Amino acid sequence: ARLFFLCLPKPSLCNMRTCSLLFLLSVAIVCCAMADRESEEHTYLSTRRKCCNITGKLFYLASDQLGRAAAKPGDVTRQTLPEPPSEAKISGHICEQGSDRSRSYSKNCQKKSYVFPGFKIETINMKTTGLANCPGQVTPRCNNEVSWYHTKAASEHERAKNFRCPANTTVRNSGDCTSRKKVAIFADYDGCWDIISATNPQNETDFNDQGYPKSYEDLAGLLRQKIEGIARNSHIILFVGSYRQEGWVDINRANLNDNGLALGKDNAFERWVQEFGACWELNKALLSDEKPCSSWEDQKGSSAWIRSSKEVKKNLLENGIKQLLLEDHVDLYFFDDHAENLEYIRKNARIPRNMNLFTIHFDYSQHTDTEPLKEIAAAH
């Protein structure tokens, strides 16, 4: 149209026929542009909401990795963490891209990564499916954290199952314990629970000859009293809270301290479960395990887990917690003869939100109090 009007003042440049052709050409161009825009708008209307089938990977911080801390924003695969985030495969996850109010001109689902506090979705394949697979107001959008709740929960549940020791490795006393609260006891051995160990060759007379502040009867009585108080109306799961996390360490320390073996068949920990009666069980998880509860009777040497005493105590507590992730709630009691170890784990151990930690200091070589043993709760 503009060309038509341009040719009117200068008839010498073109005749009427030429200008008419130019006018028609201009009209055609405008019509085509309008048609393209209408087609594009139609595509927008039909494709702005898309149903997507996703295959990919999930990276996340499980409850034992997170503890009571809030998940930090940002990509968990790029954060500095005590251990790498947990990982799981995603297959056939259905969610939506776009919405009735979005302005996406794409006909197909777009391959994206989704980052949320505490977890990340990394897509490998993104298929566009019919909207019938995504009922309106039911299927959440892919960039909504709610969309991934069940996928993440299922992965965390499967991870917890894989951590658990096989049922045939557990030493368990019979009894109906289903109505009782779950309590885990992490028992130190040397200088602590060895005073009541059936494998300890030192008898009461030998003990009293050591010149400790209190008699064997008083000290063993205080420890047993505390154990019985914790165990009352509870289902007790006993863990090795000692530095004796492998057979060769157990043997070396038994020889050094002349106080008997803690690990292995019919030794101290297995006997305690038999002695204390119904609703007691022994979980054989050790830091030396290559597979859950695999090294209970293994005497081969290894140094992969060895750290400072306080670091080993924290690590064995967190290792035991992995055995308890499927429980609704657990109270954790940690006995040790070194107060600094207990202070360290109270401050540094990652305790899931469904668990509470209590520490009990008992060093019979220094204990002078006749009052019941006290417990300190870890700050939340």
C-alpha positions as CSV (number, residue, x, y, z in Angstrom):
1,A,0.0,0.0,0.0
2,R,2.9,2.3,0.9
3,L,4.4,1.7,-2.6
4,F,1.1,2.6,-4.3
5,F,1.0,6.0,-2.6
6,L,4.7,6.6,-3.3
7,C,4.1,6.2,-7.1
8,L,1.2,8.7,-7.3
9,P,3.2,12.0,-7.1
10,K,5.7,10.7,-9.8
11,P,3.7,9.2,-12.6
12,S,6.7,9.3,-14.7
13,L,8.3,6.6,-12.6
14,C,5.5,4.1,-13.2
15,N,2.3,3.8,-15.0
16,M,-1.0,3.0,-13.3
17,R,-0.8,-0.7,-14.1
18,T,2.6,-1.0,-12.5
19,C,1.4,0.7,-9.3
20,S,-1.7,-1.5,-9.2
21,L,0.5,-4.5,-9.3
22,L,2.7,-3.1,-6.5
23,F,-0.4,-2.4,-4.5
24,L,-1.7,-6.0,-4.9
25,L,1.7,-7.3,-4.0
26,S,1.7,-5.3,-0.8
27,V,-1.8,-6.5,0.1
28,A,-0.6,-10.1,-0.5
29,I,2.4,-9.6,1.8
30,V,0.2,-8.2,4.6
31,C,-2.3,-11.1,4.2
32,C,0.5,-13.7,4.4
33,A,1.9,-12.1,7.5
34,M,-1.5,-12.1,9.1
35,A,-2.0,-15.7,8.2
36,D,1.3,-16.7,9.6
37,R,0.5,-14.9,12.8
38,E,-2.9,-16.6,13.1
39,S,-1.2,-20.0,12.5
40,E,1.4,-19.2,15.1
41,E,-1.3,-18.2,17.6
42,H,-3.2,-21.4,16.9
43,T,0.0,-23.4,17.6
44,Y,0.4,-21.4,20.9
45,L,-3.1,-22.2,21.9
46,S,-2.8,-25.9,21.2
47,T,0.7,-26.5,22.7
48,R,1.2,-24.1,25.6
49,R,0.3,-26.9,28.1
50,K,2.2,-30.1,27.6
51,C,2.2,-33.5,29.3
52,C,5.7,-34.9,29.8
53,N,7.1,-38.3,30.5
54,I,10.6,-38.0,32.1
55,T,13.5,-40.4,32.4
56,G,16.5,-39.1,34.3
57,K,18.4,-39.0,37.7
58,L,17.4,-37.8,41.1
59,F,20.1,-36.4,43.5
60,Y,19.0,-35.7,47.0
61,L,19.9,-35.4,50.7
62,A,18.2,-38.2,52.7
63,S,17.1,-37.6,56.3
64,D,20.3,-39.1,57.7
65,Q,22.4,-36.9,55.5
66,L,20.5,-33.7,56.2
67,G,20.0,-34.3,60.0
68,R,17.9,-31.4,61.5
69,A,19.5,-28.8,59.3
70,A,17.4,-27.1,56.6
71,A,18.3,-27.9,53.1
72,K,20.3,-25.2,51.4
73,P,19.1,-23.6,48.1
74,G,21.1,-24.5,45.0
75,D,22.3,-27.5,43.2
76,V,23.1,-30.3,45.7
77,T,25.6,-31.8,43.3
78,R,27.7,-28.7,43.5
79,Q,27.6,-28.2,47.3
80,T,30.4,-29.1,49.7
81,L,28.9,-31.9,51.8
82,P,30.1,-34.5,54.4
83,E,29.2,-37.2,51.8
84,P,27.9,-37.1,48.2
85,P,24.1,-36.8,47.8
86,S,22.1,-39.9,47.3
87,E,21.2,-40.9,43.8
88,A,18.4,-42.7,42.1
89,K,17.0,-43.3,38.6
90,I,13.8,-41.8,37.4
91,S,11.7,-43.6,34.8
92,G,8.2,-42.7,33.6
93,H,7.6,-39.7,35.7
94,I,4.6,-37.7,34.5
95,C,4.4,-34.0,34.9
96,E,3.4,-30.9,33.0
97,Q,5.3,-28.1,31.3
98,G,3.5,-24.9,30.7
99,S,0.0,-23.9,31.8
100,D,-3.1,-22.2,30.6
101,R,-1.5,-18.9,31.4
102,S,2.0,-19.5,30.0
103,R,3.3,-18.3,26.6
104,S,5.3,-21.3,25.3
105,Y,5.3,-21.6,21.5
106,S,7.0,-25.1,21.7
107,K,5.0,-28.1,20.6
108,N,7.2,-30.5,22.6
109,C,8.3,-30.9,26.2
110,Q,11.7,-29.3,26.7
111,K,14.6,-31.1,28.3
112,K,15.5,-29.3,31.6
113,S,17.1,-29.8,35.0
114,Y,15.1,-28.8,38.0
115,V,16.8,-27.6,41.2
116,F,15.1,-27.5,44.6
117,P,16.4,-27.1,48.2
118,G,17.9,-30.5,49.0
119,F,17.4,-32.2,45.7
120,K,17.9,-32.0,41.9
121,I,16.3,-33.6,38.9
122,E,18.5,-34.1,35.9
123,T,16.5,-35.2,32.8
124,I,18.0,-37.6,30.3
125,N,15.0,-38.0,28.1
126,M,11.8,-36.0,27.8
127,K,8.8,-37.4,25.8
128,T,5.7,-35.4,25.0
129,T,2.5,-37.4,25.6
130,G,-1.2,-36.8,25.2
131,L,-2.8,-34.4,27.6
132,A,-5.2,-37.2,28.6
133,N,-2.2,-38.5,30.7
134,C,-2.2,-35.2,32.6
135,P,-5.7,-34.5,34.0
136,G,-6.2,-30.8,34.7
137,Q,-5.7,-29.7,38.3
138,V,-4.3,-33.1,39.2
139,T,-0.9,-33.3,37.5
140,P,1.6,-30.8,39.0
141,R,4.0,-28.9,36.9
142,C,7.6,-30.3,36.4
143,N,9.1,-27.2,38.1
144,N,6.9,-27.6,41.2
145,E,8.6,-29.4,44.1
146,V,5.3,-31.2,44.9
147,S,5.6,-33.0,41.6
148,W,8.6,-35.0,42.8
149,Y,7.5,-35.7,46.4
150,H,6.4,-39.3,45.8
151,T,9.4,-40.1,43.6
152,K,11.8,-38.8,46.2
153,A,10.0,-40.5,49.1
154,A,10.0,-43.9,47.3
155,S,13.7,-43.6,46.5
156,E,14.5,-42.7,50.1
157,H,12.5,-45.7,51.3
158,E,14.3,-48.1,48.9
159,R,17.7,-46.6,50.0
160,A,16.8,-47.3,53.7
161,K,15.9,-50.9,52.9
162,N,19.2,-51.4,51.2
163,F,21.1,-50.2,54.2
164,R,19.4,-52.7,56.6
165,C,21.2,-55.8,57.8
166,P,19.7,-59.1,56.6
167,A,17.2,-60.5,59.0
168,N,19.3,-63.6,59.6
169,T,22.1,-61.6,61.0
170,T,20.1,-60.1,63.9
171,V,20.3,-61.7,67.4
172,R,16.8,-61.3,68.8
173,N,14.9,-62.4,71.9
174,S,11.3,-63.4,71.4
175,G,8.5,-61.3,72.8
176,D,5.6,-59.1,71.6
177,C,7.4,-55.8,71.2
178,T,5.1,-54.1,68.6
179,S,3.5,-51.7,71.1
180,R,6.7,-50.7,72.7
181,K,8.7,-47.6,71.8
182,K,11.9,-48.1,69.8
183,V,15.2,-47.3,71.6
184,A,18.7,-47.8,70.3
185,I,21.6,-48.2,72.7
186,F,25.2,-47.6,71.5
187,A,27.4,-49.3,74.2
188,D,31.0,-48.5,74.6
189,Y,33.1,-51.5,75.9
190,D,36.6,-50.7,77.2
191,G,36.3,-48.7,80.5
192,C,32.5,-48.7,80.3
193,W,30.3,-51.8,79.7
194,D,33.1,-54.3,80.0
195,I,32.5,-54.1,83.8
196,I,29.3,-56.2,83.2
197,S,30.7,-58.4,80.3
198,A,30.4,-62.2,80.7
199,T,33.6,-62.6,78.6
200,N,35.7,-60.4,80.9
201,P,38.0,-62.8,82.8
202,Q,38.4,-60.3,85.6
203,N,36.1,-61.1,88.5
204,E,34.8,-58.9,91.3
205,T,37.9,-59.4,93.5
206,D,40.3,-58.6,90.6
207,F,38.3,-55.4,89.9
208,N,38.3,-54.2,93.5
209,D,42.1,-54.8,93.7
210,Q,42.5,-52.0,91.0
211,G,41.8,-49.4,93.6
212,Y,38.9,-47.7,91.8
213,P,36.9,-45.0,93.8
214,K,33.9,-47.3,94.2
215,S,33.4,-51.0,94.5
216,Y,32.5,-53.3,91.7
217,E,29.1,-53.8,93.2
218,D,28.4,-50.1,93.4
219,L,29.6,-49.3,89.9
220,A,28.1,-52.3,88.1
221,G,24.9,-51.6,90.0
222,L,24.8,-48.0,88.7
223,L,25.3,-49.1,85.1
224,R,22.7,-51.9,85.3
225,Q,20.2,-49.6,86.9
226,K,20.5,-47.1,84.1
227,I,20.2,-49.8,81.4
228,E,17.1,-51.2,83.1
229,G,15.5,-47.7,83.3
230,I,16.1,-47.1,79.6
231,A,14.8,-50.6,78.6
232,R,11.6,-50.5,80.7
233,N,8.6,-50.8,78.3
234,S,10.9,-50.4,75.3
235,H,12.1,-52.4,72.4
236,I,15.9,-52.2,72.6
237,I,18.2,-52.4,69.6
238,L,21.7,-52.7,70.8
239,F,24.7,-51.5,68.7
240,V,28.4,-51.7,69.2
241,G,29.4,-48.2,70.4
242,S,33.0,-49.2,71.0
243,Y,36.1,-48.5,68.9
244,R,36.1,-52.2,68.4
245,Q,34.7,-52.0,64.9
246,E,36.5,-55.0,63.5
247,G,37.7,-58.4,64.7
248,W,41.4,-57.7,64.8
249,V,40.8,-54.5,66.8
250,D,38.6,-56.5,69.2
251,I,41.3,-59.2,69.7
252,N,44.1,-56.6,70.1
253,R,42.2,-54.7,72.7
254,A,41.1,-57.8,74.6
255,N,44.7,-58.9,74.9
256,L,45.9,-55.4,75.8
257,N,43.2,-54.7,78.5
258,D,42.6,-58.3,79.5
259,N,38.9,-57.7,79.4
260,G,37.5,-60.3,76.9
261,L,36.0,-60.2,73.4
262,A,33.1,-58.0,72.5
263,L,32.4,-59.1,68.9
264,G,31.7,-62.4,67.3
265,K,29.6,-65.4,68.2
266,D,28.8,-65.9,71.9
267,N,30.9,-62.9,72.9
268,A,29.9,-59.9,75.0
269,F,27.3,-58.2,72.8
270,E,25.5,-61.3,71.8
271,R,25.4,-62.4,75.5
272,W,23.9,-59.1,76.7
273,V,20.9,-59.6,74.4
274,Q,20.4,-63.1,75.8
275,E,20.9,-61.8,79.4
276,F,18.6,-58.8,79.3
277,G,15.7,-60.8,77.9
278,A,12.5,-60.1,75.9
279,C,12.4,-57.2,73.4
280,W,16.2,-56.9,73.1
281,E,17.9,-57.4,69.8
282,L,21.5,-56.9,68.5
283,N,22.2,-55.1,65.3
284,K,25.6,-56.1,64.1
285,A,26.4,-53.1,62.0
286,L,30.1,-52.1,62.1
287,L,32.2,-49.5,60.3
288,S,34.3,-52.3,58.8
289,D,31.3,-53.8,56.9
290,E,31.6,-54.0,53.1
291,K,28.0,-55.1,53.0
292,P,25.5,-54.5,55.9
293,C,26.5,-56.6,58.9
294,S,29.0,-58.6,57.0
295,S,32.1,-58.4,59.2
296,W,30.8,-59.6,62.6
297,E,33.0,-62.6,62.7
298,D,35.7,-61.4,60.3
299,Q,39.1,-61.1,61.9
300,K,40.9,-59.7,58.8
301,G,42.7,-56.4,59.3
302,S,41.6,-53.2,57.6
303,S,42.3,-49.5,58.4
304,A,39.8,-47.8,56.0
305,W,37.4,-46.8,58.8
306,I,40.1,-45.8,61.4
307,R,40.1,-42.2,62.6
308,S,40.4,-40.4,65.9
309,S,38.4,-41.8,68.7
310,K,35.8,-39.0,68.7
311,E,35.4,-39.2,64.9
312,V,35.0,-43.0,65.0
313,K,32.3,-42.6,67.6
314,K,30.4,-40.0,65.5
315,N,30.7,-42.2,62.4
316,L,29.6,-45.4,64.1
317,L,26.5,-43.6,65.5
318,E,25.6,-42.3,62.0
319,N,26.3,-45.8,60.6
320,G,23.8,-47.2,63.1
321,I,21.2,-44.6,62.3
322,K,21.2,-45.8,58.7
323,Q,19.8,-49.1,60.2
324,L,16.9,-47.2,61.8
325,L,15.7,-45.0,58.9
326,L,12.4,-47.0,58.4
327,E,11.3,-46.5,62.0
328,D,8.7,-43.9,62.9
329,H,10.6,-42.7,65.9
330,V,13.7,-43.8,67.8
331,D,15.4,-42.5,71.0
332,L,19.2,-43.0,70.8
333,Y,21.3,-43.5,73.9
334,F,25.1,-43.4,73.6
335,F,27.3,-44.7,76.5
336,D,31.0,-43.8,76.6
337,D,33.8,-43.4,79.1
338,H,35.2,-40.2,77.5
339,A,33.1,-37.1,78.0
340,E,34.9,-35.3,75.1
341,N,33.7,-38.1,72.7
342,L,30.1,-37.5,73.8
343,E,30.3,-33.7,73.5
344,Y,31.7,-34.1,70.0
345,I,28.9,-36.4,68.8
346,R,26.2,-34.2,70.4
347,K,27.6,-31.2,68.5
348,N,28.5,-32.9,65.2
349,A,26.4,-36.1,64.6
350,R,23.6,-35.7,62.0
351,I,20.5,-36.8,63.8
352,P,17.3,-37.2,61.7
353,R,14.2,-35.3,62.8
354,N,12.4,-38.5,63.9
355,M,15.2,-39.3,66.4
356,N,16.5,-37.9,69.7
357,L,20.0,-38.3,71.0
358,F,20.9,-38.7,74.7
359,T,24.5,-39.3,75.9
360,I,25.6,-41.0,79.1
361,H,29.1,-40.6,80.5
362,F,30.3,-43.6,82.5
363,D,33.9,-44.1,83.3
364,Y,34.1,-46.6,86.2
365,S,37.8,-45.8,86.8
366,Q,37.0,-42.2,87.8
367,H,33.3,-42.5,88.9
368,T,32.8,-41.3,92.4
369,D,29.1,-40.4,92.4
370,T,26.5,-42.7,93.9
371,E,23.6,-40.9,92.2
372,P,22.0,-42.6,89.2
373,L,23.8,-42.0,85.9
374,K,22.7,-38.8,84.2
375,E,22.0,-38.3,80.5
376,I,22.5,-35.2,78.4
377,A,20.2,-34.5,75.5
378,A,21.7,-33.2,72.2
379,A,20.5,-29.8,71.3
380,H,18.2,-29.7,68.3
